[in-house]
Amino acid sequence: MKRCPTGHATHPQWRMAAALVLAQLRAQMALPGYAHAPTLGLLYITDHYASEAQTLLDFLSAELPEVTDWSGTVGIGVCASNAQYFDEPALAVMLLDIPCDQYRVFSGVAPLPRVGEGRFVAHTALVHADGNTPDVTGLVAEMAERTTSGYVFGGLAASRGASVQFAVGGSGNLAGHGAAGGVFLGGLSGVAWGPGVHWLSRITQGCQPVGPVQRITAAQDNVVLALDGEPALDVLLRTLDVSLEGDPQIAVERVRATLAGLMDAGEEPGTCARTGHFGPDTRVRQILGLDGARHGVALAESIEPGMWLAFCQCRAAAAHADLTRICAEVREELSPDVLEPFLLGSTAPEQALAVPPQRHITGAIYVSCSTRGGSHWGGPGAELRAVRHALGDVPLVGFFAAGEIAGHHVYGYTGVLTVFTSDDPTI
């Protein structure tokens, strides 16, 4: 897999932005090490272009006839390497040259088959979803079961207009796609990847615990009633060091700035307890209200006794540190230390030759929560600059979502970074 050509631009008129993107793509396709004849395109647009989604897709398809497959969606913002366009008209495109038998575009009219029911075997999948779809979290979990890894990544469309998704497979040659036009509303769509596509994926949390991890011992529907046997509201107020009997305005403001990190009953919260940071087993949810009569706390998710909870807050410094951490993990996994045998005193140089060759990042997809965009990081584009500083100048596209997908969960307030890799030394 060669380096992925990417293009991104902003302009009040989508045709002008698309023309700028096409110029970037064509220039990179002519460079050594980049894909010369890609067949798959990832397209992300901001909601300013949502009403022109079909026309925009038709235009790009006509200008890039070699690209027969498309996938993507809409966000409040889109991003590229070292750039982000938040709440402004923009689009970002990445082209990939993956062999046609190693990926498949899917949608509601051409769903991804279950494992063992078709010739194509999905190892993982990039998933775009409409958050207004009933039981979208259950559908994402079911989609993960259709992959051999049990892991999918992506995000929920974010739009103040139509929550459009793009899905074109084989220029109509795959059953179901031909008459659909390529633009969908509702449900799930995306790209499934075969075992021949090499990738790494990490999730970065944007929140940090402000209290201990405690077991939910009583709950009803979406209301947490007790934590470790103590009324949940009392625990929350003590954690925030506020009282409803004092200045209620101060208490309300602190509660509004607080969220809840949830872990399933079967999880072990040891990582959070040791490091003070949430891991990928934690889903952050809003506090919707306080139940004074029952001393409970209402959350934006159904709650079951036995789950774990830690109150938390969004902090830019913690989010930056955690993003840097996951990028460092990716770099470390891709670049084995070939000098280690010599540092350990080995006298057999051939041992170094046995170390797997260094892998290169050929493309990356970054999906971030809409709440992390804008000024949350201290300035426009700061989040993407942090990614570039850690990973280098790698091809990257993505969008700011209404919810982030990783593993078999839908998250909030997080970022999901996925990189495609190759050991081709010519890249």
Phi, psi and chi 1 to 4 in degrees:
 res  aa     phi    psi   chi1   chi2   chi3   chi4
   1 MET       -  121.8 -179.4  178.4  176.3      -
   2 LYS   -80.8  169.5  -60.8  -66.9 -174.2 -180.0
   3 ARG   -60.2  143.0  -76.0  175.8   64.9   91.4
   4 CYS   -89.5  120.8  -58.2      -      -      -
   5 PRO   -61.6  138.8  -21.1   33.1      -      -
   6 THR  -134.8  151.9   58.4      -      -      -
   7 GLY  -146.8  146.5      -      -      -      -
   8 HIS  -153.1  147.7   51.9   93.1      -      -
   9 ALA  -165.9  159.3      -      -      -      -
  10 THR  -126.7  142.0  177.1      -      -      -
  11 HIS  -170.0  143.9 -163.2  -81.6      -      -
  12 PRO   -58.1  -28.9  -24.9   34.3      -      -
  13 GLN  -104.0  124.0  -60.4  178.3   12.2      -
  14 TRP   -63.3  -30.9   69.3  -97.4      -      -
  15 ARG   -63.9  -38.9  -72.8 -174.5 -178.1  -87.0
  16 MET   -67.6  -42.4  -68.0  -62.1  -64.5      -
  17 ALA   -63.3  -42.2      -      -      -      -
  18 ALA   -63.4  -38.5      -      -      -      -
  19 ALA   -64.2  -39.9      -      -      -      -
  20 LEU   -65.1  -39.8  -66.6  170.4      -      -
  21 VAL   -64.6  -44.6  166.9      -      -      -
  22 LEU   -60.6  -39.8  -74.3  169.9      -      -
  23 ALA   -62.0  -40.9      -      -      -      -
  24 GLN   -65.6  -44.2  -62.6  168.8   53.0      -
  25 LEU   -61.7  -47.1  -65.7  173.0      -      -
  26 ARG   -65.6  -36.1  -72.1  166.9  175.9  155.9
  27 ALA   -64.9  -41.7      -      -      -      -
  28 GLN   -72.6  -34.3  -67.2  175.2   30.2      -
  29 MET   -63.5  -19.3  -70.6  166.1   65.3      -
  30 ALA   -90.7   -4.6      -      -      -      -
  31 LEU   -89.0  148.6  -65.3  175.6      -      -
  32 PRO   -63.2  142.0  -19.8   31.2      -      -
  33 GLY    88.8  -14.4      -      -      -      -
  34 TYR   -97.5  156.1  -80.1   83.2      -      -
  35 ALA   -63.0  127.2      -      -      -      -
  36 HIS   -93.8  -28.4  -60.9  -50.1      -      -
  37 ALA  -134.7   63.2      -      -      -      -
  38 PRO   -69.6  151.2   27.0  -34.4      -      -
  39 THR  -118.0  -10.3   59.1      -      -      -
  40 LEU  -121.2  132.8  172.3   63.2      -      -
  41 GLY  -122.7  138.2      -      -      -      -
  42 LEU  -107.1  125.5  -59.8 -179.7      -      -
  43 LEU  -124.0  120.9  168.6   60.9      -      -
  44 TYR  -123.5  131.3  -63.8  109.9      -      -
  45 ILE  -126.8  155.0   64.0  172.8      -      -
  46 THR   -83.4  163.9   62.8      -      -      -
  47 ASP   -68.7   -9.2   58.0   -7.1      -      -
  48 HIS   -63.4  -26.8  -67.7   74.2      -      -
  49 TYR  -100.7    3.3  -66.2  153.8      -      -
  50 ALA   -59.4  -37.0      -      -      -      -
  51 SER   -69.7  -17.1   61.2      -      -      -
  52 GLU  -109.8   20.8  -58.8  -70.8  -18.2      -
  53 ALA   -57.9  -46.8      -      -      -      -
  54 GLN   -65.7  -44.2 -173.8   66.1   64.7      -
  55 THR   -63.7  -39.2  -51.8      -      -      -
  56 LEU   -65.8  -44.0 -165.4  157.9      -      -
  57 LEU   -63.2  -42.4  176.4   61.5      -      -
  58 ASP   -61.6  -38.6  -68.3  -17.8      -      -
  59 PHE   -64.9  -48.2  175.4   78.9      -      -
  60 LEU   -64.6  -38.4  -68.2  176.1      -      -
  61 SER   -63.4  -38.0  -62.4      -      -      -
  62 ALA   -71.0  -37.3      -      -      -      -
  63 GLU   -76.9  -24.3  -68.4  -67.5  -36.3      -
  64 LEU  -123.8   68.8  -62.4  167.6      -      -
  65 PRO   -63.1  -22.9   23.7  -34.0      -      -
  66 GLU   -71.4  -20.4   65.9  -87.2   32.4      -
  67 VAL   -87.4  102.0 -179.4      -      -      -
  68 THR   -94.8   -9.4   58.4      -      -      -
  69 ASP  -129.8  137.2  -55.8   82.8      -      -
  70 TRP  -135.7  147.0  -69.4   90.6      -      -
  71 SER  -149.3  153.0 -179.0      -      -      -
  72 GLY   162.2 -170.7      -      -      -      -
  73 THR  -164.8 -168.2 -169.3      -      -      -
  74 VAL  -115.0  147.6   60.5      -      -      -
  75 GLY  -140.5  166.2      -      -      -      -
  76 ILE   -64.5  -26.5  -64.6  -62.6      -      -
  77 GLY  -146.7  163.7      -      -      -      -
  78 VAL  -127.7  161.5  -63.2      -      -      -
  79 CYS  -140.0  160.4   57.4      -      -      -
  80 ALA  -146.0  179.6      -      -      -      -
  81 SER   -59.5  117.7 -179.6      -      -      -
  82 ASN    67.6   17.1 -159.0   35.1      -      -
  83 ALA  -147.1  145.0      -      -      -      -
  84 GLN  -140.5  143.0   93.3  176.8   30.5      -
  85 TYR  -121.4  104.9  -55.6   94.7      -      -
  86 PHE  -114.4  124.2 -163.4   84.2      -      -
  87 ASP    57.5   44.0 -163.9   18.0      -      -
  88 GLU  -150.0  156.2   60.2 -178.8  -43.2      -
  89 PRO   -67.8  119.6   22.9  -32.6      -      -
  90 ALA  -162.8  163.3      -      -      -      -
  91 LEU  -146.5  157.4   73.6  154.5      -      -
  92 ALA  -138.3  138.6      -      -      -      -
  93 VAL  -133.0  139.0  176.7      -      -      -
  94 MET  -128.1  138.4  173.2 -178.2  -76.1      -
  95 LEU  -113.1  137.6  -55.3 -179.6      -      -
  96 LEU  -125.9  146.2  -57.8   90.5      -      -
  97 ASP  -110.1   37.3   67.1  -15.6      -      -
  98 ILE   -69.0  138.3  -62.5  172.5      -      -
  99 PRO   -53.8  141.8  -25.9   34.4      -      -
 100 CYS   -63.0  -22.6   61.1      -      -      -
 101 ASP   -85.8    3.4   63.1  -16.8      -      -
 102 GLN  -112.6    9.6  -70.8  -61.6  -44.0      -
 103 TYR  -153.6  159.5   72.6   88.6      -      -
 104 ARG  -150.8  126.5  174.6  162.8  -64.2 -179.7
 105 VAL   -79.1  134.9  177.1      -      -      -
 106 PHE  -129.8  160.6   61.9   88.6      -      -
 107 SER  -160.4 -172.4   65.0      -      -      -
 108 GLY   -66.4  -28.7      -      -      -      -
 109 VAL   -90.9  -14.2  -62.1      -      -      -
 110 ALA  -138.0   73.0      -      -      -      -
 111 PRO   -68.8  157.9   24.2  -32.9      -      -
 112 LEU   -75.4  126.4 -175.8   67.0      -      -
 113 PRO   -69.3  158.6   25.0  -33.4      -      -
 114 ARG   -69.9  158.6  -62.4  179.9 -176.5  -85.3
 115 VAL   -58.9  126.3  175.5      -      -      -
 116 GLY    92.9   -6.2      -      -      -      -
 117 GLU   -99.9   -3.5  -67.3 -175.7   -3.9      -
 118 GLY  -147.6  172.5      -      -      -      -
 119 ARG   -72.1  -32.7  -70.7 -176.8  -63.0  175.8
 120 PHE   -81.1  130.2  177.4   79.7      -      -
 121 VAL  -110.0  116.1  177.6      -      -      -
 122 ALA   -86.0  125.5      -      -      -      -
 123 HIS   -89.7  -38.7 -175.0   57.1      -      -
 124 THR  -151.8 -179.0 -173.6      -      -      -
 125 ALA  -156.1  142.1      -      -      -      -
 126 LEU   -87.3  121.1  166.2   63.2      -      -
 127 VAL  -118.8  128.6  177.8      -      -      -
 128 HIS  -112.6  139.3  -52.4  120.6      -      -
 129 ALA  -144.2  153.5      -      -      -      -
 130 ASP   -91.5  118.5 -174.0  -21.0      -      -
 131 GLY   -64.6  -16.8      -      -      -      -
 132 ASN   -83.4   -4.6  -65.5  -41.9      -      -
 133 THR   -67.8  130.5  -58.8      -      -      -
 134 PRO   -55.9  134.6  -25.5   34.8      -      -
 135 ASP    52.9   47.3 -168.3   24.8      -      -
 136 VAL   -63.5  -32.8   67.1      -      -      -
 137 THR   -65.3  -37.8   56.1      -      -      -
 138 GLY   -67.9  -36.1      -      -      -      -
 139 LEU   -68.0  -37.0  -68.1  175.1      -      -
 140 VAL   -65.3  -43.0  168.0      -      -      -
 141 ALA   -62.8  -39.1      -      -      -      -
 142 GLU   -68.3  -34.5 -165.6  -90.2  -19.3      -
 143 MET   -65.3  -38.6 -178.5   62.3   66.0      -
 144 ALA   -61.9  -33.2      -      -      -      -
 145 GLU   -68.7  -16.6  -66.4  175.9   -5.9      -
 146 ARG   -86.6    6.1  -61.1 -170.0  176.8 -150.6
 147 THR  -116.3  152.7   68.4      -      -      -
 148 THR   -74.3  -22.8   56.3      -      -      -
 149 SER   -85.8  -19.5   66.6      -      -      -
 150 GLY    72.1   15.2      -      -      -      -
 151 TYR  -126.4  127.1 -173.4  100.9      -      -
 152 VAL  -127.8  162.8  -64.4      -      -      -
 153 PHE  -144.3  158.3   59.3   91.7      -      -
 154 GLY   148.4 -143.4      -      -      -      -
 155 GLY  -171.5  170.1      -      -      -      -
 156 LEU   -90.2  136.8  -52.6 -175.9      -      -
 157 ALA   -57.4  142.8      -      -      -      -
 158 ALA  -128.1  117.2      -      -      -      -
 159 SER  -156.7  143.7  175.7      -      -      -
 160 ARG   -88.4   -1.4  -71.4  157.0  -67.1 -164.7
 161 GLY  -123.3 -129.3      -      -      -      -
 162 ALA   -75.5  133.2      -      -      -      -
 163 SER   -87.8   74.0  -64.1      -      -      -
 164 VAL   -78.9  151.6  -63.4      -      -      -
 165 GLN  -130.8  147.1  -60.5  172.6   49.2      -
 166 PHE  -106.3  133.1  -57.9  103.7      -      -
 167 ALA  -156.1  104.5      -      -      -      -
 168 VAL  -127.7  124.7  177.1      -      -      -
 169 GLY  -118.3  119.4      -      -      -      -
 170 GLY    60.3   29.1      -      -      -      -
 171 SER    51.0   40.4 -169.0      -      -      -
 172 GLY    91.8   -3.1      -      -      -      -
 173 ASN   -79.7  -16.3  -65.9  -34.8      -      -
 174 LEU   -92.9  137.2  -69.4 -179.7      -      -
 175 ALA   -55.0  132.7      -      -      -      -
 176 GLY    99.3  -30.6      -      -      -      -
 177 HIS   -81.3  -30.1  -79.9  -64.8      -      -
 178 GLY   -55.8  -44.9      -      -      -      -
 179 ALA   -90.2    0.7      -      -      -      -
 180 ALA   -84.9  -21.0      -      -      -      -
 181 GLY    85.0  -17.6      -      -      -      -
 182 GLY    96.0   -9.5      -      -      -      -
 183 VAL  -115.4  127.0  176.1      -      -      -
 184 PHE  -125.0  154.6  -64.5   84.9      -      -
 185 LEU  -123.5  132.1  -64.0  172.6      -      -
 186 GLY    83.0  161.7      -      -      -      -
 187 GLY    72.7 -156.9      -      -      -      -
 188 LEU  -122.8  151.0  -82.5   63.8      -      -
 189 SER  -152.9  175.4   67.1      -      -      -
 190 GLY   155.0 -157.1      -      -      -      -
 191 VAL  -130.4  126.5 -176.3      -      -      -
 192 ALA   -94.3  140.8      -      -      -      -
 193 TRP  -112.9  137.8  -46.2   98.0      -      -
 194 GLY   -80.4  174.7      -      -      -      -
 195 PRO   -66.6  -15.7   22.2  -32.7      -      -
 196 GLY   -79.8   -7.8      -      -      -      -
 197 VAL   -93.5  120.1  177.7      -      -      -
 198 HIS   -95.1  131.4  -57.0  -68.1      -      -
 199 TRP  -151.0  160.8   55.3  -81.9      -      -
 200 LEU  -135.4  143.2  -65.1  172.0      -      -
 201 SER  -139.4  139.1 -171.7      -      -      -
 202 ARG  -138.7  152.3  -65.1  -71.5 -171.8  -84.0
 203 ILE  -115.9  136.3 -179.5  171.1      -      -
 204 THR  -116.7  129.4  175.0      -      -      -
 205 GLN   -85.8  142.6  -62.1  -80.2    2.5      -
 206 GLY   -99.1    3.7      -      -      -      -
 207 CYS  -125.2  155.9  -60.5      -      -      -
 208 GLN  -127.6  138.2 -171.6  172.6   25.5      -
 209 PRO   -60.9  142.4  -19.5   31.0      -      -
 210 VAL  -115.1    3.4  -66.1      -      -      -
 211 GLY  -150.6  176.7      -      -      -      -
 212 PRO   -73.6  160.8   28.7  -36.0      -      -
 213 VAL   -81.0  125.4 -179.1      -      -      -
 214 GLN  -131.1  152.6  -64.4  178.7  -86.8      -
 215 ARG   -83.7  137.2 -174.3 -178.4  -68.0  -85.0
 216 ILE   -79.4  114.3  -61.9  173.2      -      -
 217 THR  -101.5  -12.3   50.2      -      -      -
 218 ALA  -152.2  137.0      -      -      -      -
 219 ALA  -159.6  156.5      -      -      -      -
 220 GLN  -143.8  121.4 -178.4  176.9   -1.1      -
 221 ASP    55.8 -113.7  -61.3  -34.1      -      -
 222 ASN  -106.5   15.9   67.7  -39.1      -      -
 223 VAL  -107.5  121.9 -179.5      -      -      -
 224 VAL   -82.7  120.0 -179.2      -      -      -
 225 LEU   -98.1  -34.2  -62.5  175.1      -      -
 226 ALA  -147.2  142.5      -      -      -      -
 227 LEU  -121.4  118.1  -66.6  168.0      -      -
 228 ASP    50.9   38.6  -73.2  -19.7      -      -
 229 GLY    83.4   -1.9      -      -      -      -
 230 GLU  -107.5  143.0 -174.3  177.9   -1.5      -
 231 PRO   -51.7  129.7  -27.9   35.2      -      -
 232 ALA   -61.8  -37.0      -      -      -      -
 233 LEU   -65.1  -38.9  178.7   55.7      -      -
 234 ASP   -63.0  -39.7  -64.4   -7.8      -      -
 235 VAL   -64.3  -43.7  174.2      -      -      -
 236 LEU   -61.6  -48.5  172.1   61.3      -      -
 237 LEU   -64.0  -39.1  -64.0  177.8      -      -
 238 ARG   -66.9  -39.4 -175.5  176.1   66.4 -112.3
 239 THR   -61.8  -38.8  -60.6      -      -      -
 240 LEU   -88.1   -4.3  -59.8  179.9      -      -
 241 ASP    57.9   48.3 -166.6   23.3      -      -
 242 VAL  -133.2  167.2  -64.6      -      -      -
 243 SER  -142.4  141.0  171.7      -      -      -
 244 LEU   -74.1  -13.5  -64.0  178.5      -      -
 245 GLU   -85.1  -18.0  -62.0  175.9   -3.7      -
 246 GLY   -87.1 -125.3      -      -      -      -
 247 ASP   -85.8  105.5 -172.4  -19.5      -      -
 248 PRO   -64.1  -26.8   23.0  -33.3      -      -
 249 GLN   -65.4  -40.9 -173.2   60.6   33.7      -
 250 ILE   -63.3  -41.7  -65.8  177.0      -      -
 251 ALA   -63.0  -43.9      -      -      -      -
 252 VAL   -63.1  -42.8  168.9      -      -      -
 253 GLU   -63.4  -40.7  -70.5  177.8   -2.5      -
 254 ARG   -70.9  -36.8  -68.4 -167.8 -179.3  179.0
 255 VAL   -65.8  -40.7  169.5      -      -      -
 256 ARG   -62.0  -28.8  -75.0  177.4  175.7  172.8
 257 ALA   -87.9    5.7      -      -      -      -
 258 THR  -113.7  145.6  -55.6      -      -      -
 259 LEU  -126.5  179.5  -56.3  156.1      -      -
 260 ALA  -127.6  126.4      -      -      -      -
 261 GLY   -93.6  122.1      -      -      -      -
 262 LEU  -110.4  140.6  -66.0  172.5      -      -
 263 MET  -128.4  142.4  -72.5  151.1  -86.6      -
 264 ASP   -65.3  160.3  -69.2  -26.8      -      -
 265 ALA   -60.1  -33.9      -      -      -      -
 266 GLY   -80.3   -7.1      -      -      -      -
 267 GLU   -81.4  156.5  -58.0  -72.8   -9.3      -
 268 GLU  -109.1  118.6  -69.7  -66.2  -25.1      -
 269 PRO   -81.0   24.9   31.8  -34.5      -      -
 270 GLY   -62.5  -38.7      -      -      -      -
 271 THR   -60.2  -45.7  -60.2      -      -      -
 272 CYS   -64.3  -41.5  179.8      -      -      -
 273 ALA   -64.7  -35.5      -      -      -      -
 274 ARG   -79.0  -43.5  -70.0 -166.7  -52.7  -89.7
 275 THR   -97.8  -19.9   66.8      -      -      -
 276 GLY    77.6    9.7      -      -      -      -
 277 HIS  -126.4  148.7  -65.8  -85.6      -      -
 278 PHE   -73.8  146.8  -72.6  139.8      -      -
 279 GLY  -104.1 -174.2      -      -      -      -
 280 PRO   -68.0   -8.9   23.8  -33.6      -      -
 281 ASP   -83.7   -0.1   54.6   -7.8      -      -
 282 THR  -107.4  132.2  -55.6      -      -      -
 283 ARG  -113.5  123.9  -54.1 -179.7  -56.6  -76.7
 284 VAL   -90.8  130.5  175.9      -      -      -
 285 ARG  -130.6  153.4  -65.0  -65.8 -175.3 -100.7
 286 GLN   -71.7  151.4  -74.0 -178.2  -56.0      -
 287 ILE   -90.6  115.8  -65.1  177.1      -      -
 288 LEU   -85.9  -26.3  -61.5 -178.9      -      -
 289 GLY   176.9  173.7      -      -      -      -
 290 LEU  -116.7  135.5  -53.2  179.0      -      -
 291 ASP  -102.3   94.3 -171.6  -27.3      -      -
 292 GLY   -66.9  -33.4      -      -      -      -
 293 ALA   -66.2  -40.1      -      -      -      -
 294 ARG  -104.9    2.8  -63.9 -176.7  -67.4  175.0
 295 HIS    56.1   45.6  -73.0 -103.8      -      -
 296 GLY  -113.5  171.2      -      -      -      -
 297 VAL  -127.7  121.9  178.9      -      -      -
 298 ALA   -90.6  131.0      -      -      -      -
 299 LEU  -118.1  164.5  -54.1 -179.2      -      -
 300 ALA   -86.4   47.3      -      -      -      -
 301 GLU  -167.4  147.8 -178.4  168.1  -40.2      -
 302 SER   -67.4  139.3  -64.3      -      -      -
 303 ILE  -117.4  142.4  -52.8  -61.1      -      -
 304 GLU  -127.1  141.4  -63.9 -180.0    0.2      -
 305 PRO   -57.3  142.8  -25.2   35.2      -      -
 306 GLY   103.2  -19.7      -      -      -      -
 307 MET   -70.1  164.3  -63.5  173.8   67.6      -
 308 TRP  -108.9  149.5  -59.6   87.9      -      -
 309 LEU  -142.3  140.7 -178.3  147.5      -      -
 310 ALA  -139.0  126.0      -      -      -      -
 311 PHE   -70.4  146.1  -66.5  112.3      -      -
 312 CYS  -150.0  170.8   57.6      -      -      -
 313 GLN  -141.9  150.6  -66.5  176.4  -14.7      -
 314 CYS   -77.0  124.7  -71.2      -      -      -
 315 ARG  -134.5  123.7  -66.4  174.4  175.7  172.9
 316 ALA   -61.0  -40.3      -      -      -      -
 317 ALA   -63.4  -42.2      -      -      -      -
 318 ALA   -67.3  -39.2      -      -      -      -
 319 ALA   -63.8  -41.5      -      -      -      -
 320 HIS   -63.5  -43.9 -172.5  -78.2      -      -
 321 ALA   -64.0  -40.2      -      -      -      -
 322 ASP   -71.2  -36.2 -160.1   50.7      -      -
 323 LEU   -63.9  -42.0  177.2   59.7      -      -
 324 THR   -61.9  -37.4  -58.3      -      -      -
 325 ARG   -62.9  -48.1  174.7 -171.1   61.6   81.4
 326 ILE   -68.6  -33.1   67.7  163.1      -      -
 327 CYS   -65.7  -38.6  -69.9      -      -      -
 328 ALA   -65.0  -38.2      -      -      -      -
 329 GLU   -61.8  -41.5  -72.0 -178.6   -1.1      -
 330 VAL   -63.1  -47.6  169.7      -      -      -
 331 ARG   -61.5  -40.1  -63.5  -62.3  -56.7 -179.7
 332 GLU   -66.0  -39.8 -177.1  176.9   -3.5      -
 333 GLU   -70.7  -30.6 -172.8  162.2  -14.2      -
 334 LEU   -81.5  -23.0  -67.0  178.5      -      -
 335 SER  -122.2   81.8  -56.1      -      -      -
 336 PRO   -64.4  146.0   24.1  -34.1      -      -
 337 ASP   -80.9   98.3 -171.1   -4.7      -      -
 338 VAL   -70.2  -12.3  -62.8      -      -      -
 339 LEU   -87.5   -5.8  -64.6  179.1      -      -
 340 GLU   -56.6  -41.6 -176.3  176.0   -0.9      -
 341 PRO   -59.2  -35.7  -24.8   35.6      -      -
 342 PHE   -75.5  -35.9  -58.3  102.5      -      -
 343 LEU   -65.8  -26.8  -64.8  175.9      -      -
 344 LEU   -88.3    4.7  -65.8  177.0      -      -
 345 GLY    89.5   15.7      -      -      -      -
 346 SER   -70.7  142.0  169.6      -      -      -
 347 THR  -108.0   14.1   57.2      -      -      -
 348 ALA  -115.3   93.5      -      -      -      -
 349 PRO   -58.8  -26.2  -21.8   32.4      -      -
 350 GLU   -63.8  -18.5   64.0  -87.3    9.8      -
 351 GLN   -64.1  -34.4  -67.5 -175.7   17.3      -
 352 ALA   -66.6  -33.4      -      -      -      -
 353 LEU   -69.7  -18.7  -60.3  178.8      -      -
 354 ALA   -81.6  -10.9      -      -      -      -
 355 VAL   -70.4  134.6  176.3      -      -      -
 356 PRO   -55.3  142.5  -23.3   32.7      -      -
 357 PRO   -62.7  151.7   23.9  -34.5      -      -
 358 GLN   -63.8  134.6  178.4  175.6  -23.3      -
 359 ARG   -94.9  148.7  -71.5 -177.2  -71.9  164.6
 360 HIS  -111.4  147.9  -54.4  -87.1      -      -
 361 ILE   -81.9  120.8  -62.5  175.4      -      -
 362 THR   -98.9  -17.0   57.3      -      -      -
 363 GLY  -174.6  158.4      -      -      -      -
 364 ALA  -145.1  148.1      -      -      -      -
 365 ILE  -123.0  127.8  -59.8  170.8      -      -
 366 TYR  -125.3  121.2 -172.6   59.3      -      -
 367 VAL  -114.6  120.1 -179.6      -      -      -
 368 SER  -120.8  153.6 -175.6      -      -      -
 369 CYS   -69.9  143.2 -178.3      -      -      -
 370 SER   -59.0  -29.0  -64.2      -      -      -
 371 THR   -70.9  -16.6   60.7      -      -      -
 372 ARG   -88.3   -9.3  -66.2  162.1   61.0  101.1
 373 GLY   -80.5 -171.7      -      -      -      -
 374 GLY    64.4 -129.2      -      -      -      -
 375 SER   -95.8    5.8   60.3      -      -      -
 376 HIS   -57.7  -35.0  175.6   71.1      -      -
 377 TRP   -90.1    4.4  -74.2   70.1      -      -
 378 GLY    99.2   -4.7      -      -      -      -
 379 GLY   175.0  156.1      -      -      -      -
 380 PRO   -60.7  131.0  -21.5   32.9      -      -
 381 GLY    79.1    3.5      -      -      -      -
 382 ALA   -63.9  -36.4      -      -      -      -
 383 GLU   -64.3  -43.7 -175.6  174.4    9.6      -
 384 LEU   -72.4  -31.6  -85.2  -60.0      -      -
 385 ARG   -65.1  -34.8  -73.9 -162.8  -62.9  -87.1
 386 ALA   -65.1  -39.5      -      -      -      -
 387 VAL   -64.5  -45.4  174.2      -      -      -
 388 ARG   -65.8  -38.9  179.6  170.0 -179.6  173.0
 389 HIS   -60.9  -35.1  178.9   75.2      -      -
 390 ALA   -84.0  -38.1      -      -      -      -
 391 LEU   -99.8  -18.5  -66.6 -175.7      -      -
 392 GLY    93.0 -175.2      -      -      -      -
 393 ASP   -82.8   79.4 -173.3   15.6      -      -
 394 VAL  -104.6  150.3  -60.1      -      -      -
 395 PRO   -61.6  130.3  -19.8   31.8      -      -
 396 LEU  -151.0  138.2 -179.0  148.3      -      -
 397 VAL  -139.3  165.1  -65.2      -      -      -
 398 GLY   174.3 -168.3      -      -      -      -
 399 PHE  -153.7  163.7   69.6  106.3      -      -
 400 PHE   -97.1  117.7  -70.6   86.9      -      -
 401 ALA  -107.2  168.9      -      -      -      -
 402 ALA   -89.6    1.3      -      -      -      -
 403 GLY   175.1  143.4      -      -      -      -
 404 GLU  -109.3  143.6  -55.9   75.1   60.4      -
 405 ILE  -112.1  128.4  -63.3  171.0      -      -
 406 ALA  -155.5  140.1      -      -      -      -
 407 GLY    67.3 -116.8      -      -      -      -
 408 HIS  -127.6   23.1   58.4  -79.9      -      -
 409 HIS  -116.8  159.4  -69.1  -56.1      -      -
 410 VAL  -107.3  122.8  176.9      -      -      -
 411 TYR  -105.3  176.3  -67.3   85.6      -      -
 412 GLY  -141.4  151.0      -      -      -      -
 413 TYR    65.5   26.1  -50.4   96.0      -      -
 414 THR  -122.8  175.7   65.7      -      -      -
 415 GLY  -128.5  139.8      -      -      -      -
 416 VAL  -119.3  115.1  178.3      -      -      -
 417 LEU  -107.7  125.0  173.5   67.2      -      -
 418 THR  -128.1  130.2  -55.4      -      -      -
 419 VAL  -120.2  143.6  -58.7      -      -      -
 420 PHE  -100.0  141.1  -61.3  103.3      -      -
 421 THR  -128.9  161.7   67.9      -      -      -
 422 SER  -151.0  148.6  172.2      -      -      -
 423 ASP  -103.1   19.2   56.1    8.8      -      -
 424 ASP   -68.9  115.7 -174.3  -15.0      -      -
 425 PRO   -70.1  -13.2   27.3  -34.6      -      -
 426 THR   -83.0   -7.2   63.3      -      -      -
 427 ILE   -81.5      -  -63.1  175.6      -      -
